[in-house]
Amino acid sequence: LLAYERLLHDYPSWQNRVVMVQRVVVPGSRKADEASTTRELRGLVKRIQDKFGPKVIDYQEFTGSSMPMDQRLALWKAADVLMCTPIREGLNHWPMEYIYSRSKDQAGVVITSEFSAVCSILNGAL
């Protein structure tokens, strides 16, 4: 979010050309950590929307273990870039779903955290 805020600040021409779609899955297994993290995320989203307008970020939280499949696939088809930045997790299939949802004519980019298990599977991943 901080890098996105910097992009919007340093390159104002992108403010009307890009939207960050932020989906947060809150599993409910570590209540105190999750509350602190979601509070921080909400604050950053509000600050960015206050500075650059409400349309620059589409933010939504999901409670449970995942986002519904139909919503994920629709998002993967519409997105040019998928960024998964976990600090700690098991094997996340979202980057693989994103790759397999793309056609040959519709390239995309996956950026994933070095802390994610899928990073070692995706040879050449950023």
Backbone torsions as a table, in degrees:
resi	resn	phi	psi	omega
1	LEU	NA	-38.2	179.5
2	LEU	-66.0	-39.9	177.9
3	ALA	-66.4	-38.7	178.0
4	TYR	-65.1	-42.4	176.7
5	GLU	-59.6	-41.9	179.5
6	ARG	-65.2	-40.1	176.5
7	LEU	-58.2	-48.2	-179.3
8	LEU	-64.3	-35.2	179.5
9	HIS	-72.3	-47.4	-174.9
10	ASP	-77.0	-26.5	-178.2
11	TYR	-128.5	76.7	-175.9
12	PRO	-58.2	-24.9	-179.8
13	SER	-63.6	-20.5	179.7
14	TRP	-84.5	-10.8	-175.4
15	GLN	-59.2	-32.6	-180.0
16	ASN	-101.5	5.9	-176.0
17	ARG	-117.5	-6.4	-176.4
18	VAL	-136.5	145.0	176.0
19	VAL	-133.2	130.3	173.3
20	MET	-91.3	125.4	175.1
21	VAL	-101.7	109.5	-176.2
22	GLN	-107.3	114.3	176.6
23	ARG	-113.5	124.5	-176.6
24	VAL	-116.6	121.7	176.7
25	VAL	-99.6	119.6	-179.0
26	VAL	-108.3	101.7	-174.3
27	PRO	-68.5	-29.2	179.6
28	GLY	90.8	8.4	-177.2
29	SER	-89.3	-21.2	179.9
30	ARG	-130.9	75.0	-170.2
31	LYS	-51.1	-49.2	-175.9
32	ALA	-65.3	-46.5	178.9
33	ASP	-63.1	-43.9	-178.7
34	GLU	-64.7	-40.0	178.3
35	ALA	-63.3	-43.8	179.0
36	SER	-64.0	-45.5	-178.5
37	THR	-66.5	-46.2	-179.8
38	THR	-65.3	-35.2	176.6
39	ARG	-62.0	-44.3	178.4
40	GLU	-64.5	-44.4	178.6
41	LEU	-61.0	-46.3	179.3
42	ARG	-59.5	-40.0	178.5
43	GLY	-63.8	-43.3	178.0
44	LEU	-64.9	-44.0	178.7
45	VAL	-60.5	-45.6	179.9
46	LYS	-61.6	-43.4	-180.0
47	ARG	-61.6	-43.8	180.0
48	ILE	-66.5	-43.2	179.0
49	GLN	-66.4	-36.2	177.3
50	ASP	-65.1	-38.2	-179.0
51	LYS	-75.4	-42.7	-168.4
52	PHE	-117.3	-2.3	179.1
53	GLY	105.3	155.8	-174.5
54	PRO	-70.9	-17.1	-175.1
55	LYS	-84.2	-6.6	-177.5
56	VAL	-79.3	-18.4	177.4
57	ILE	-135.9	131.2	172.4
58	ASP	-108.9	100.8	-172.6
59	TYR	-108.7	133.5	178.1
60	GLN	-149.5	141.1	177.6
61	GLU	-109.8	143.6	175.4
62	PHE	-122.3	135.8	175.9
63	THR	-99.5	134.5	-179.0
64	GLY	124.2	-158.0	-174.6
65	SER	-95.2	-14.4	-176.9
66	SER	-162.6	169.0	173.2
67	MET	-91.3	144.1	-178.9
68	PRO	-55.3	140.2	-175.3
69	MET	-56.5	-44.0	-178.0
70	ASP	-62.4	-37.6	178.2
71	GLN	-70.2	-38.1	177.7
72	ARG	-63.3	-48.3	-177.5
73	LEU	-63.6	-39.2	176.8
74	ALA	-62.8	-40.3	178.9
75	LEU	-67.1	-43.0	-179.9
76	TRP	-61.5	-39.7	-179.6
77	LYS	-68.0	-31.4	-176.7
78	ALA	-88.0	-22.5	-172.3
79	ALA	-86.1	141.3	174.0
80	ASP	-86.8	-26.4	-177.4
81	VAL	-138.3	138.1	171.6
82	LEU	-114.9	125.3	178.3
83	MET	-120.4	115.1	176.0
84	CYS	-111.6	118.5	-174.2
85	THR	-127.7	60.9	178.8
86	PRO	-73.8	155.5	172.4
87	ILE	-95.5	-36.2	178.9
88	ARG	-152.3	126.9	176.3
89	GLU	-167.2	170.1	172.0
90	GLY	-85.7	-150.4	-179.6
91	LEU	-77.2	116.9	178.8
92	ASN	-99.1	122.1	-177.5
93	HIS	-84.7	-7.2	-175.1
94	TRP	-57.0	-44.4	177.7
95	PRO	-59.9	-38.4	178.2
96	MET	-67.9	-40.9	176.5
97	GLU	-59.9	-43.4	179.6
98	TYR	-59.6	-47.6	-179.1
99	ILE	-60.8	-46.5	-176.9
100	TYR	-74.6	-15.5	177.7
101	SER	-83.2	-12.1	-177.5
102	ARG	-84.2	146.4	173.2
103	SER	-96.4	170.7	179.9
104	LYS	-61.9	-30.2	-179.3
105	ASP	-84.8	-7.1	-175.2
106	GLN	-125.1	81.0	-179.1
107	ALA	-71.2	160.3	177.3
108	GLY	-151.1	171.2	-178.7
109	VAL	-124.1	135.4	174.0
110	VAL	-112.5	125.5	173.1
111	ILE	-116.7	122.2	-176.6
112	THR	-131.6	153.7	-178.3
113	SER	-70.5	145.4	174.6
114	GLU	-64.5	-15.9	-179.9
115	PHE	-86.6	-6.1	-178.9
116	SER	-88.3	144.8	179.9
117	ALA	-65.1	-32.6	-177.4
118	VAL	-68.9	-18.7	179.0
119	CYS	-58.8	-38.1	-179.8
120	SER	-76.0	-18.2	178.9
121	ILE	-84.0	-38.5	-177.2
122	LEU	-85.6	91.3	-179.8
123	ASN	-65.6	124.3	-179.2
124	GLY	90.0	7.1	179.7
125	ALA	-69.3	149.0	178.0
126	LEU	-79.7	NA	NA
